Amino acid sequence: MNHNEALDRITFLRNTLETHNYHYYTLSEPIISDFDFDKLMKELEKLEGEFPEFADPHSPTQRVGNDINQEFYQLEHKYPMLSLGNTYNEGELGDFDARVKKTLDEPFEYVCELKYDGTSINLTYENGRLKHAITRGDGTKGDDVTANVKTIRSIPLTLFGEGFPAFFEIRGEIIMPHSVFKKLNEEKIQHGEQPFANPRNAASGTLKIQNSSLVARRKLDCFLYYIVGEGLPTSSHFQNLEIARKWGFKVPSYLKRCSSIEDVYEFIKYWNVERKNLPFDIDGIVVKVDSLVQQRKLGFTSKTPRWAISYKFQAEQAETRLLSVDFQVGRTGAVTPVANLEPVQLAGTTVKRASLHNADQIVLLDVRLNDMVFVEKAGEIIPQIIGVNIANRNLNSQPLKFIEYCPECNTPLIRTQGEVAFYCPNDNGCPPQITGKIEHFISRAAMNINAGEATAELLYRNRLVNKVSDLYQLTKQQLLSLDRFAEKSAENLIKSIEESKQVPFPRVLFALGIRFVGETVAKKLAAHFKSIDSLIDASTEELIEAEEIGERIAQSIMAYFSDEKNRQILEDLRAAGIQLVVKENAESRISDKLTGLSIIISGNFERYSREEMKHLIELHGGRNISSISPKTDYLLAGDKIGPSKLDKARKLNIPIINENDFIKMIE
């Protein structure tokens, strides 16, 4: 490989890995397996070693993956949280063992632990009390998710017993058990929402929710596996964990001290089979040198500890032939490619279809019709194509091209800059988009109309319902003319439609199906603007003032209400008696002392969490906003507030109050 070829390949690998880092850590939506990601990373590391002239401090090889969400305040880790080196075979484990033996040149033991498939967390305790919970982030700093972590019942807020250091950190993995994951996805499907791909994504996504009460309902769990700090009870990692269990930490029992690499192999062999019987996901085994003294002697590379390594299990794969590709149009108009396969057995089920995700993934895989493809179950749940057997490819095959026109209505597809999906813009004339909107509108989380997907399809096919407002014009006689309806079922549907007129405004707003406006965003918008008319009249700047509303959501809302067809649907819903205004409940307020005031919160507080502060503002009639503007009445500032917000508030002459000032205002 010459210099130009090497630079081209290095550039491609860097861009590809950064894309996958974004999908994995920020979106919690990985599109390739860990094994394939590691293969790409190792290839890049090898090329950068061979061609040092192309070194770049911003290369994916020079940093730990980042899961920071800018909506959370970030704190630095006192002790960096580095990644572990990964291996997939016993030979590389043997190499690791040889390096440890050579460096130590003295007896040592390993501790083998399960590698829990969740999201990493770092807990800080001072004087036996939980102070901070921080995500791994970029290894140096992470998101402060303390309020959310406090809802996880397996994490102690105050320690038991004695003997713990005055200050220490304990690290672990937040997971979602299979039973909780199954129930959560069943509810999401019932509500017409996209289910999570696997428990890891569900755990990661839940931890970043801005509403800690919703986090509490998700019933996350946490296993702790590493203590770091000064003055630890012993110099043995294994013994420290045993002691930490007595302090109240959920230290799993799935760990073992091993005196040789052969014992490690046996541990791996056992759990490679037994993992299928666990009530949660693991994706490998972590091997650590037990002695903390020896750990310090072995030290670290720039990214990983030299005293630990991760052995990752291979996800079960199957090879089969790609027969064809369907392009499915969803409720929002997004077009998703789905592969039709020769039936193949995979992880106990027969797989006939698999996701190809999007146009970029098709290009990345270079998948073609009649290729022999490798299929894997992401999180052992959703089948996806993760590679192609090039050796068996027909020499006359042609690259698979993404379609240019909607397969349902033949409208030219569009792709918004910065997004991966192609969309059909014909949202009011494309059949699957129309039926999808109806299905979403009648779902339990929205208008809760007692009808299913089949009913929505039937009503649309018979031209009784072409838009959601048509539901309120249906008559019993019209329903009786359809094959599926008898007297009782027709009466029940009409009754359910009538009852939906009492559904509160936040759910009506969610039911409209505005892009990016989910349940939580709909509640925030309804609380801020109080009525559909105020929301329609709001400018982009006024929308962004609302809590958790960014520019992308604001633009989507503006686009929705600028469409005359959507405005007419709203007028039809208004005429039908749908709730388009927040009904103020006098019992939900304590006072009107903050009525008409827009307040932004930033920083940490002593007496209340930020969520509690926001709730107090609402209880006294005020409005929470998320960005500073000339219309902001107060900046409620706690400790460690971001300097940019302070500067902006001062430039706009916005009063800055502290926690005590606020409490006096509402007393």
N, C-alpha and C positions, 0 to 999 in steps of 0.2 A: 504494500500500500504506500503510494507516494504522499508527499506533504498535502497536496490539494485534496486528494481522496480522504486522507485522515481528517483534515479540517471539516470537510463536508459531513463526514460520519459523526464526528464529535459534536458539531453544531446540531445535527439531527437528533442525536441521543440526548443532548442537554435540553432541547426544546420538548422532546417527548417526555422525558422524566419530570420536567417542571409541570407539564400538563397533568401527568398522573399524580404528582404531589398535590396539586390543587384539588383534583377530584377526590383523592383519598383523605387529605387532612382538613381541607376547608369545606368541601361539599359533602364529605362522608359518602361519596358515591364512586367507589373504585370501579374502573372499567377494565383492568387486567388483574391477573392473579399475582400474589406476592412473589411466587416463583419467577414469573416472567419479568416482574419489576426488578428483582434482584439480578436476573441475567443481564438486563440492559445496563444496570448500574455497574456490574462487574466488567462488562465490555468497555464502558466509558472509563472506568478506573484504569483498565489495562492500556487503552489508547492514550490517555493523558500521561501515563508513565512512560510510554514509548515515544511520545512527542511532547516533551515538557515545554517546548516553545509556545504551545497553545494553552498554557495554564491560565486559569481564570478564577479569581477569588469568589465569583458568583456562580460557579459550576455547582450542580446538585451534589457532586462528590465532596464539596467543601462545607456542607452544612447538614444539620439534622432537619428532617421534615418539619413543617410548620403547621400547627392547627390553631393558630391564634385567630380569634374572632374579635374584630375591632369594636364590637358593641360592649365588650367586657373591659374592665380596667386590668392592666397588665402589671404583674409583679415579677421581680427577679428571683431566681432560685439561688439560695445561699450556696448550695452545692449543685453544679451543673447536672442536668439529667441527660446523659448520653445514650445513644442507641447501642444495641448489642450487635456484634457481627453475626451474620446468618450463615448457616451451613445446611446442606440437604443430604449429606451422606456420611457414613462412618469414617471414610478416609480423611475427610477434612477435620472431623472430630479428633482423629488420631494425630493429625498434624498439630492441632491445638494442644493436645495433651503433651506432645513432645516439646513444644515451646515452653509450656509451664514447667516441665521437669528440668529443662536445660537452665532456665532462669533461676529457679528455686534451689535446685541441687540439694533437696532435703525432703523428708516425708511430708505429705500433705493429703488432704481429703477434699472431695467434691461434695457439693450439695446439689441434688437434682430436684427441679421444681417443674410444675406444669406451666406452660406459656399460655396464659389466659387471653382469649381473643376479645378484647374490649377496648377501653380507652384509658391511658395512663393518668395517674393522679399523684400529686405530691402533697402530703398533709404535714403541716407545721404545728407542733404542740409546744406551748410555753406553760410551765408550772402545772402540767397535767390537763390543760384545757386546749381545745382546738382553736387555733388562731387563724390559719389560712388554709385553703385548699386551692391548689394551682395546677392547671393542666401542664403537660410537658412543653407545649409551645415549640419554640425553636431550640430548646435545651438550655438556654440561658434565662429566658423569661417566658411566662405563660399567662393564661387568663385566670383571673381571680374568680373562681366559681364557688366560693365558700357558702353562699346562701343556698345554692342548689345542693351541694354536698351534705349540708346539714339535714336535708330531707331523707338521706339514705340511712336507714335505721341500723345497718350493720357497722356504721362508722361511729365510734364513741365521741361524744362532745366533751366528756370529762372522764379521765382515766381512773381505773380502780387501783387499789393496793398502793404500793410504794416502790421506790428504787428506780423510778424512771428519771432521766436527766431533766434538768430545768428547761433545756431547749433541745429539741431534736426533730428530725423529719422522718416520716415513714412513708414509703411509696408502695403503690399497688395498682390494681387494675379494676376499674369500674365496669361491671358486666350487666347484661340483661339475661336472666334465666330463660330457658326455652319456653316454659309455661307462660311467663309474662309476655314474651315476644309473640307467641302464637295468639294470645288474647288481644294484644295491641293491634296486630295486623288484621285480625278478624274485624275489629271495630273500625279500623281505617277503611277496609273494603266496604263495610256496611255504610260508611259515611261518604262513599264515593271518592276516597282519597287514595293516593298512590301508596302501597304498602312499602315498608322498609325491606331492603334486599336481604339483610341478615341481622342477627342480634348485635354485632359490633357496631354497625351503622346506627342502629336504634339507640344503643347506649351513648354513642358519641353525639348524635343529634339531640338526644334528651338533655345531656349535660349542658348544652349551649342554649337551651330554651331560656328566654328572659323572664319566665314566670315560674318561680320556685314551687308554687302550689301545684302546677301541672307536672313538674318534675317529680314531686312526691307521689302523685298518682301512678307514675310509671313503674314504681317498685324496683328501682335499681338495687344492685348488690355490689359489694366490694371485697376483694381479697387483697390482703397486705403481704408483701414479700421482701421488703428490704428496709433496714433502718440505717440512717446516717446521722452523724453528729459527734459531739465530744462527750466523754464520760459514759459511754455505753456500758451495760452490765458486764459483758464478757468480751473476749477477743474472738469469739466464735459466732459467725453469721447464723448458724443453725440454732445455737443456744439462745441467742438474742431474740430470735423469732419465737421460740418456745416461751420465753419470759414475757414477750409482748402479748402473747395470747392471754396471759394472766392479768395484764393491764386492761383487757377488754377489747383488744383488736381481733378481727376475724382473720386469723392466720390459718390458711388451709392445712389440712392433714396430708395432702398429696405431695409430700416432700420426703427426700431420703438422703442420708449421708452415704457416700460411696467411697471406698478405699482404692478403687482402680478404675481405669477406663472401661474394663470389661463389665464391671458393675453398672456403669453408665449405660452401656449398650443394652444390658438386660432391662433396665428401667425404661428405656426408649421403646424397646420391643414390646414390653407389656402394655404401655399406654398407647401405642399405635393402634392396638386392637381395642383396649378397654375404653378409650376416649368416646367411642360411640354410645356408651352407656351412661355418660355423664349428663347431668341436667343443664349443662352450659357448654359453650364452645371453647375448645383449646386448639391451637394450631402448631404446637410443638412442645419442646422441652428446653428449659434453661439450665445450663450447667455452670456452677460458680465454685471457685475455690473457697473453702469454708473459713479459713483463718483471715481475719481482718489485717493482721500484721503481714501475712503473705500477700494479701490483696494490694497493700500499699507498696510492697516490694516489686510486684509485677507492674503496677502503674497503669497508665492509659496511653492510647494513641490520641490523636487530635479529636477523634470522634467516638471511640469505643474503649471500654475497659479491656485490659489484656488478661484479666482474671475471670472472665465470663464469656460464654458464647451461647447462641441460640440454635438449637437443632429444630428445623421446621419440617413438619410432616408434609408430604406431597398430597395435594388434593386429588381425589379420585377423578381420573380422566377417562375418556373413551374416544375412539377414532371412528368416524363415520363419514358418509358422503353428503355434501351439500347439494340438494336437489333443486331448490328454487328459493327465491326471497319474496316475501310479501311485504308490502308497505302499508302500515296501519295508521289511520288518522285518529287522533285522540280528541277529547273535548275542547282542548285549547287550540287545536289545529296542528299540533306537533306531529310530524310524520316519523314513525319508528320502523326501522327495518327488522323483520323477523325471519330467521332462516328456517326452511323446511328441510328436515334431515331424513335419511334412511333410519328407521327405528333402531335404537341401540340401548342396551342396558347400562345404567349409570347410577351408582349409589342406591341400588334397590328399586329403581323405577325405570320404566321405558320412556326414553326421551325421543320426541319426534320434532320438537321445535326449540329454537334457542335464540336468545337476543343477540343482535348485532349492534345495538345501542344507537349509532348515528353514522353520518357520512364519514366523519374523521376516522372512526374506528374501522370502517371498511377499507379505507386507504391505508391505515396503519398496518392492518393484518394482510393487505393485498389478497383478500379472499375472492375466489372466483367460482362460478357455477361448475358443478361436478368435481370440485376439489375434495380431497380427503381432509377433513378438518378435525381438530382436537376440541372436544367439548368438556367443560368442567362446570360443576355446580358452584356458583358463587355463594360462599357460606353454606355450601351443601344444600342450597334451596333452589336458586334460580339458574337454569342451564344457560351457559353462554359460550360462544366460540372464542377460544383463547389462542389459537394458532392454526397453521396450515402445514400439511405434509407436502412440501414443495417437490420432494423426490417422486411423488406419485402424480404430479400434475400433468395434464394433457398439454403438449407443446403448442397446440393451437388455441389454448384458452385465452380469453380476453378479460382485462380488468372489469370488475363489476362496477357499473356506474349508478350513482344515486339518481332517482327519477327527478325530472324537472317539472312535472305537472302532477297535480293532486290526483290520486288514483280513483277518487270518488266523484269529483266534480270537474276535473280537468282544468282547474285554475292554476296558473303558473305559481310555483312555490317561491317563497322568499326566505332569506336567512339574515337575521339581524346581526349586526356587527357585535362581536364578543360573545355570541351564543353558539352552541354546537348544533342545535336542531334546525331543520328546515320546517317552515310552517305554511299551511294553506291559509291565505288571508280572507277567504270567502266564508267568514264565520257565521253569516246569516243565511247562507245558501248551500253549505256543504252538509249532506245528510248525517254523517257520523258526528259532526260537531253539533248539529241541532239536537239529535237524540242524546248526545253526551251532556249537553246543557240541561235538557229536561231531566235526565237521570240525576244529575247533580242537584238540580233545584228541588226535586222531590225526596232527596236522601234524608236520612234521619237527623243528621247534624244540621241540615238546612231547614226546609219547610216541613219535613216529617210527614209527607203525604204517603198514605199506605198503598203504594204501587211500586212495582219493581222495574228492572230493565226491560223485561219482555213487554210489560204494559206500555212503557214509554215508546218502544219501537212500534207496537201495535197502533197506538194512537197517532203516531206520526205517519205511519204507512197508510192509514186510512184517512189522512188529511184532516183529522179532527184537531190536532195540536201541532202547529208549525213553529210556535214560540211559547215560552213559559207562561205568558199572560193568557194564552188560549185555554189553559187548564180551568180558568175561572168562568169560562163560557160554556163548559161542557154541561150536557143535560143527561138525565137518566135514560131518556129515550135513545139518544145517540149511542150510549154505551150498550144498551140492549141489542142494538143492531150488529154488534160485533160478536164473533163466535165465542170468545172466552168469557163473556159476561152473562150472568143470570141475574134475576131480580135482586137477590141479596148482595152479590158482589158489586153490582152497579150502585146500589144504595150506599154501601160501605165506602166506595171511592168518592162519591159525591159528598158524603158526610166528612170524610177525611180532608177533602179540599176545602170545605167550608171551615173546618176547625183550624186549618193552617193560617187563616186570616188573623189569628191571635198570636202567631209566632212573633217574638220580639224583634225589633229592628236590627240588632247585630246579626242575628241569624238570617234575616232577609237579605242583608248586605252580602253575607257570605254566599247565600243561595244564588245571587246574580251571576256568580262565576267570573268575576273580573279577574283577569290574570294577575297572579302574585298576591291576591287578596284571599288568604286562608282564614280559618276560624279566628286565630289570634289577632291578625291584622284587622279583620272586620270589627272585632270588639274594640280595638284601640281607636279605629276611625269613628265608630258610633259614639264612643265615650267622649271623643274630642269635638266632633261636629254636631252631635245630637240629632240631626235630621238629614234626610237625603237631599233636601234643597240646599242646605249649607254646604254639603259635600260637593254638590254639582257646581256651586258658585265659587268654590275655593280655587285659588291660584296654585301654581306649582310650589311657590314659596310657602304658602299657608299650609299646604299638605305636608311638606317636609317638617313643619313645626310640630306636627303630631308625633306622639311617641312611637318609635320604631319604624317610622315611615321614611324611606330613603328616596333618592331620585328615581330609581327604576320603578318602584311601586307608584310613585306620584305620576310619572309619565304614563303608566298603564291606566291609572284611574282617569287622567285627563283624556286619553285616547278613547276610553270606553264612553264617557259622557259626551264627547264631541260627536259621536255617531248618532245621527237622527233616529235610526231604527231603535237603538237602545233607549233613547229618550222617550220614544213612543211606547215601548214596553213598560217603562216606569209609570207613564201616565195611565196605561191600562191597568197596571197593578194598583195604582192609587185609587182608580175608579172602582176596583173590585173590593177595596177596603183593607188592603195589606198594610201592615204597620211600617211606616216610613219615617217615624219619629221615635226617639227614645222616650219611653214613659218614665218620668221621674218618680221614684219611690221615696216618699218623705221619710220612711223608716230607714232607708239606706244612708241618710245623712245625719251627721251629728250637729252641724251648724252651717250657716251661710257666710262664715267669716272670710272665706277665700273666694267667694263667688265672683266670677269675672276675671280672676287672676290667672295668668299663665306662668307656671313655675318650672324651671329646669333644675334637675338634681345632678350633682357630680361629686365624686369622692366617696369616702367611707365615713360612717357615723358611729358614735359611741352607744347611744341608747337604742337606736333602731337600725334595721337593715335598710338598704335603699328601697326594696320592695315595700317594706312597712311604711317608709316615708311617703312613697307614691300613694299608697292606700289612704294615709292620713290626709293628703292633699284632696283626694276625691271625696272623702268623708265630710270635709268642710267646704265642699262646693268648688274647689279649684280644678285647674286643668294641668295635667302633666304634659310637657313638651320635650322633644328630644334634641332640638337645635336652637341656638340663640339667634334672635332677630330683633329688630327695633320694637316688635310687639311683645317681647318677653317682659314680664313684670318683675320677676326676681330670679336670681341665680342662688339656689340653696347649695352652699359649698361645704363639703366635709374635708377630711384629711386626704392628702395625696391627690388633690384635684389636678386635672391636666392644665398646664400653663396656657395652652391655646384658648381654652374656654374663658379663663380669667382675663386674658388680654382682650378678647372680643367683647366680653361684658363691660370692661372698663372703657373701651373705645365707644361703645354704644350708650354709656352712662346708665347701665342697668344696675339697680341696687343688688349688692351681694350680701346675703345673710347667712348666718351659721345655724347650727342645730338649735342652740338656745334661743336665738332670735325667732326661729320658726315656732318653737314650742310656745313662746310668749304670744305669738300671733293667734294661735288656736286655743289658748287657754280660756 
